[in-house]
């Protein structure tokens, strides 16, 4: 049978250059925001480190805030991959999910690039839902299939969890809730999966292998 469907257009030089420029800006912003914080970073120095014209940066990002969100989206996806690399050896799918949300909480309160954006809670929660959802929703479904969780709407549980994680992270970084409450916070979030409170607390308190680089 002959396939008469048109071939996709080739990836032209302009598209490749635009992708390289955007990636370079995100990488430069990621490093500078880690070094000096989101507030102190400037678009001018980000553009200079990315070797992109000072005015060109605004062709890709309307503001530093938009660029910071793009950085976070990249970090979230990378974090999801790092979590997956650790948890793929776990036998308990419930532990995979618990490890993931605890790691997200720890990262949000410890990484300055996350912590300084927590006040944009709705935007950050939405980014987390999109970027880490493929991992978390899969883990919720697998744990439910294994009989560990009782989740009929994994997308909804994950959306609620993202907002709760950002809210808890903001409460910890602003001193409203002690960081020592992390196990309790994770246990409460695990209860949304239908697991009992005692089982949730045991799961939240399990030892956690370190993330790889």
Buried (B, 14 or more C-beta within 10 A) or exposed (E): EEEEEEEEEEEEEEEEEEEEBBEBBBBBBBBBBBEEEBEEBEBEBBBBBBEBEEEEBBEBBEEBEEBBBBBBBBBBBEBBEBBBEBBEEBEBBBBBBBBBBBBBBBBBBEBBBBBBBBEBBEBBBBBBBEBBBEBBBBBBBBBBEEEBBEBEEBBEBBBBBBBBBBBBBBBBBEEEBEEEBBBBBBBBBBBBBBBEEEBBBBBBBBEBEEBEE
